[in-house]
Amino acid sequence: MRRKHRLKELTIKDNFMFGAVMMDEENCKGLLERVLEIPIERVEVSREKSIVYHPEYKGVRLDVYAKDEHQSHYNVEMQVERKAALGKRSRYYQSQMDMELLLSGEDYSELPNTYVIFICDFDPFGEEKYRYVFEMQCKESKHTNLEDGRTILFLNTHGKNESEVPKELVTFLRYVKADLAESEEAFDDPYVEQLQKFIRKVKRSREMEERFMIFEEMLKEEHAQGLEEGRREGLVEGCVSTLKETLLLFLKKFGEVPNEISEQIQLQQETEVLKHWMKIAFQSETLDEFIQKM
């Protein structure tokens, strides 16, 4: 059985903690500046797109979606475990960003630059590089680029080419690689110190503890669905009840939950609907905001 984690046990490489840290726009800006080696005046992080659950992906994930003052768009994700077809997964993320921009009314000629960034706690290509950058280039002429505005980057915490990348990026990746005890050590880097202080603040927050509880329940339900069919029905039934209890408990932090909303939740038997409501609760700042979006 999957062990239930506690918020205080997490490091930045944990999916939930990474998302919580990078929702802060100064933290996100600092990361992008180190990864891309470009100055960024400001970034805007989308809280609405921070948590994603869909059957094609077959799992819950916390992404960081952001855009800068030049309207360049970024999708950043932490990858702790090696998964199949990582390159094609990056293609899927890139297509999702493009589709969203086109649906919002962007003309092809006006599509902004987009970056998909994976931070991997393993070497995705076995070349011992801290950073792998991919852009469309002509096979017949290395000096001819497609210039389609797409860039995909893979960062590797197990790199060994320190002389080829900025010291600040290497220090950050060593911090990501660190275990719980090591992550509290001094890294002699102002950005890492900033992240350490922010994580301590997250771990002291009762609200973040409640949000982590919801996220853990979503992972628990996902795990139950992955078990063999014979056992799954009973487990999912139990998860439905737990999802309801967790959702109502979380909503009470906003104040008294109206009877009609409480009854609507209690009568709901579809796990997909409950997961959708959990996602809305996770993102909402008030009870009214949750009710309007459910």
C-alpha positions as CSV (number, residue, x, y, z in Angstrom):
1,M,0.0,0.0,0.0
2,R,1.2,3.5,-0.8
3,R,2.5,5.2,2.3
4,K,0.8,8.5,3.2
5,H,3.3,11.3,3.4
6,R,3.4,14.2,5.7
7,L,3.9,17.8,4.6
8,K,7.0,18.2,6.9
9,E,8.7,15.2,5.1
10,L,8.6,16.9,1.7
11,T,11.5,18.5,-0.2
12,I,11.3,20.6,-3.3
13,K,11.5,17.6,-5.6
14,D,8.1,16.4,-4.3
15,N,5.4,17.2,-6.8
16,F,3.2,19.1,-4.3
17,M,6.0,21.1,-2.7
18,F,7.4,22.1,-6.1
19,G,4.1,23.4,-7.2
20,A,3.5,25.3,-4.0
21,V,7.0,26.9,-4.2
22,M,6.7,27.9,-7.8
23,M,3.3,29.4,-7.5
24,D,5.2,32.3,-5.9
25,E,6.2,34.5,-8.8
26,E,9.6,35.6,-7.5
27,N,10.5,31.9,-7.0
28,C,9.4,31.0,-10.5
29,K,11.2,34.0,-12.0
30,G,14.4,33.0,-10.3
31,L,14.1,29.5,-11.6
32,L,13.5,30.6,-15.2
33,E,16.4,33.0,-15.1
34,R,18.8,30.3,-14.0
35,V,17.5,27.7,-16.5
36,L,17.4,30.0,-19.5
37,E,20.2,32.4,-18.6
38,I,18.1,35.4,-19.6
39,P,16.9,38.4,-17.5
40,I,13.2,38.3,-16.8
41,E,11.4,41.4,-15.4
42,R,8.3,39.7,-14.1
43,V,6.3,36.5,-14.5
44,E,2.7,35.7,-14.0
45,V,1.9,32.2,-12.7
46,S,-1.5,30.7,-13.5
47,R,-3.1,29.2,-10.4
48,E,-6.0,27.9,-12.5
49,K,-3.7,25.5,-14.4
50,S,-1.6,24.4,-11.6
51,I,-3.2,21.0,-11.0
52,V,-4.2,18.7,-13.8
53,Y,-6.0,15.3,-13.9
54,H,-7.0,13.7,-17.1
55,P,-7.3,10.0,-18.3
56,E,-4.8,10.4,-21.1
57,Y,-2.0,11.3,-18.7
58,K,-3.3,8.6,-16.3
59,G,-2.4,10.5,-13.1
60,V,-2.4,13.6,-11.1
61,R,0.3,16.2,-11.7
62,L,1.1,19.7,-10.6
63,D,2.5,21.8,-13.4
64,V,3.8,25.4,-13.2
65,Y,2.3,27.5,-16.0
66,A,3.7,31.0,-16.4
67,K,4.2,33.8,-18.8
68,D,6.6,36.7,-18.8
69,E,6.5,40.4,-19.8
70,H,7.2,39.4,-23.4
71,Q,4.2,36.9,-23.3
72,S,6.6,33.9,-23.6
73,H,4.8,30.9,-22.0
74,Y,6.4,28.3,-19.7
75,N,5.3,24.9,-18.5
76,V,7.6,23.5,-15.8
77,E,7.3,20.1,-14.2
78,M,9.3,18.1,-11.7
79,Q,10.1,14.4,-12.7
80,V,11.3,12.2,-9.9
81,E,10.8,8.9,-11.6
82,R,11.8,7.9,-15.1
83,K,8.8,7.4,-17.2
84,A,8.4,6.0,-20.7
85,A,8.4,8.2,-23.8
86,L,9.5,11.4,-22.1
87,G,10.1,13.1,-25.4
88,K,6.6,12.4,-26.6
89,R,5.2,13.6,-23.3
90,S,7.0,16.9,-23.9
91,R,5.4,17.0,-27.4
92,Y,2.0,16.6,-25.8
93,Y,2.6,19.4,-23.3
94,Q,3.8,21.6,-26.1
95,S,0.7,20.9,-28.2
96,Q,-1.6,21.7,-25.2
97,M,0.1,25.1,-24.8
98,D,-0.2,25.9,-28.6
99,M,-3.9,24.8,-28.7
100,E,-4.8,26.9,-25.7
101,L,-3.1,30.0,-27.3
102,L,-4.9,29.4,-30.6
103,L,-8.2,28.9,-29.0
104,S,-7.7,32.2,-27.1
105,G,-7.6,34.0,-30.5
106,E,-3.9,34.1,-31.3
107,D,-3.0,34.2,-35.0
108,Y,-0.3,31.6,-36.1
109,S,2.1,34.5,-36.9
110,E,1.6,36.0,-33.4
111,L,2.2,32.8,-31.4
112,P,4.6,33.6,-28.5
113,N,7.7,31.6,-27.7
114,T,7.0,28.6,-25.5
115,Y,9.2,26.6,-23.2
116,V,8.5,23.1,-21.8
117,I,10.9,22.4,-18.9
118,F,11.4,19.1,-17.1
119,I,13.5,19.0,-14.0
120,C,14.6,15.3,-13.7
121,D,16.0,13.6,-10.7
122,F,17.7,11.2,-13.1
123,D,19.7,11.5,-16.3
124,P,17.1,11.3,-19.1
125,F,19.6,10.7,-21.9
126,G,22.6,9.2,-20.1
127,E,25.1,11.9,-21.3
128,E,25.8,13.3,-17.8
129,K,24.7,16.8,-18.8
130,Y,23.1,19.1,-16.3
131,R,21.0,20.6,-19.1
132,Y,19.7,19.3,-22.4
133,V,18.1,21.9,-24.8
134,F,16.1,21.0,-27.9
135,E,15.1,23.3,-30.7
136,M,14.0,22.6,-34.2
137,Q,17.1,22.5,-36.5
138,C,17.6,21.5,-40.1
139,K,19.2,18.1,-40.5
140,E,21.0,19.1,-43.7
141,S,22.3,22.5,-42.3
142,K,23.2,23.0,-38.7
143,H,23.1,26.7,-39.2
144,T,19.4,26.7,-40.3
145,N,16.8,26.8,-37.6
146,L,13.1,26.5,-38.0
147,E,12.5,29.4,-35.6
148,D,9.1,28.2,-34.6
149,G,9.5,29.6,-31.1
150,R,9.5,26.2,-29.3
151,T,12.1,25.1,-26.8
152,I,12.1,22.0,-24.7
153,L,14.6,21.6,-21.9
154,F,15.5,18.7,-19.6
155,L,17.5,19.4,-16.5
156,N,19.4,16.6,-14.8
157,T,20.3,16.5,-11.1
158,H,23.0,13.9,-11.9
159,G,25.0,16.0,-14.4
160,K,28.8,16.1,-14.3
161,N,29.6,18.9,-16.8
162,E,29.9,21.8,-14.2
163,S,32.2,23.8,-16.5
164,E,29.6,24.0,-19.3
165,V,26.6,25.4,-17.3
166,P,26.2,28.3,-14.8
167,K,27.3,27.6,-11.2
168,E,23.9,28.9,-10.0
169,L,22.1,26.2,-12.1
170,V,24.3,23.5,-10.8
171,T,23.7,24.6,-7.2
172,F,20.0,24.6,-7.7
173,L,20.0,21.1,-9.2
174,R,22.1,19.8,-6.3
175,Y,19.5,21.3,-4.0
176,V,16.8,19.4,-5.9
177,K,18.8,16.2,-5.6
178,A,19.2,16.5,-1.8
179,D,17.3,14.4,0.7
180,L,15.4,16.0,3.6
181,A,18.4,16.4,5.9
182,E,20.7,17.6,3.1
183,S,18.1,20.1,1.8
184,E,18.5,22.1,5.1
185,E,22.3,22.4,4.7
186,A,23.9,25.7,3.6
187,F,24.3,25.9,-0.2
188,D,25.9,29.4,-0.2
189,D,23.5,30.6,-2.9
190,P,20.9,33.4,-2.3
191,Y,18.3,31.8,-4.5
192,V,18.5,28.4,-2.8
193,E,18.3,30.2,0.6
194,Q,15.2,32.0,-0.6
195,L,13.6,28.6,-1.5
196,Q,14.6,27.1,1.8
197,K,12.9,29.9,3.7
198,F,9.8,29.6,1.6
199,I,9.5,25.8,2.1
200,R,9.8,26.3,5.9
201,K,6.9,28.7,5.7
202,V,4.9,26.3,3.6
203,K,5.4,23.5,6.2
204,R,4.2,25.8,9.0
205,S,1.0,26.7,7.1
206,R,-2.2,25.1,8.2
207,E,-3.8,26.0,4.9
208,M,-1.1,24.3,2.9
209,E,-1.4,21.2,5.1
210,E,-5.1,21.1,4.2
211,R,-4.3,21.5,0.5
212,F,-1.7,18.7,0.7
213,M,-4.4,16.5,2.4
214,I,-6.6,17.0,-0.7
215,F,-3.8,16.2,-3.1
216,E,-2.9,13.0,-1.2
217,E,-6.5,11.9,-1.4
218,M,-6.4,12.4,-5.2
219,L,-3.3,10.3,-5.4
220,K,-4.8,7.7,-3.2
221,E,-7.9,7.4,-5.4
222,E,-5.6,7.3,-8.5
223,H,-3.7,4.4,-6.9
224,A,-6.9,2.5,-6.2
225,Q,-7.9,2.7,-9.8
226,G,-4.6,1.2,-10.8
227,L,-5.2,-2.0,-8.8
228,E,-6.5,-5.2,-10.2
229,E,-10.2,-5.1,-11.3
230,G,-11.4,-7.6,-8.7
231,R,-10.3,-5.5,-5.7
232,R,-10.7,-2.1,-7.2
233,E,-14.5,-1.8,-6.9
234,G,-14.5,-2.0,-3.1
235,L,-11.5,0.2,-2.8
236,V,-13.0,2.9,-5.1
237,E,-16.2,2.8,-3.1
238,G,-14.2,3.5,0.0
239,C,-12.3,6.3,-1.8
240,V,-15.6,7.9,-2.8
241,S,-16.5,8.2,0.8
242,T,-13.1,9.5,1.8
243,L,-13.1,12.0,-1.1
244,K,-16.4,13.4,0.2
245,E,-15.2,13.7,3.8
246,T,-12.0,15.3,2.8
247,L,-13.7,17.8,0.5
248,L,-16.2,18.9,3.1
249,L,-13.5,19.1,5.8
250,F,-11.4,21.3,3.5
251,L,-14.4,23.6,2.6
252,K,-15.1,24.2,6.3
253,K,-11.9,26.2,6.5
254,F,-13.8,28.8,4.5
255,G,-16.7,28.9,6.9
256,E,-20.0,27.1,7.3
257,V,-20.8,25.0,4.2
258,P,-24.5,25.6,3.0
259,N,-26.7,22.6,3.5
260,E,-27.6,22.4,-0.3
261,I,-23.9,22.2,-1.2
262,S,-23.1,19.7,1.6
263,E,-26.1,17.5,0.3
264,Q,-24.9,17.9,-3.3
265,I,-21.5,16.5,-2.3
266,Q,-22.9,13.7,-0.2
267,L,-25.2,12.6,-3.0
268,Q,-22.5,12.5,-5.6
269,Q,-21.2,9.0,-6.4
270,E,-19.0,9.7,-9.5
271,T,-15.3,9.7,-8.6
272,E,-14.5,11.9,-11.7
273,V,-17.0,14.6,-10.5
274,L,-15.6,14.5,-7.0
275,K,-12.1,14.7,-8.3
276,H,-13.1,17.7,-10.3
277,W,-14.6,19.4,-7.3
278,M,-11.4,18.6,-5.3
279,K,-9.4,20.3,-8.0
280,I,-11.7,23.4,-7.8
281,A,-11.4,23.4,-3.9
282,F,-7.6,23.1,-4.2
283,Q,-7.5,26.2,-6.4
284,S,-10.2,28.3,-4.7
285,E,-9.6,31.1,-2.3
286,T,-13.1,31.4,-0.9
287,L,-16.3,29.3,-0.6
288,D,-18.2,31.5,-3.0
289,E,-15.4,30.9,-5.6
290,F,-15.7,27.2,-5.1
291,I,-19.5,27.3,-5.5
292,Q,-19.4,29.4,-8.6
293,K,-17.0,27.0,-10.3
294,M,-18.4,23.6,-9.2
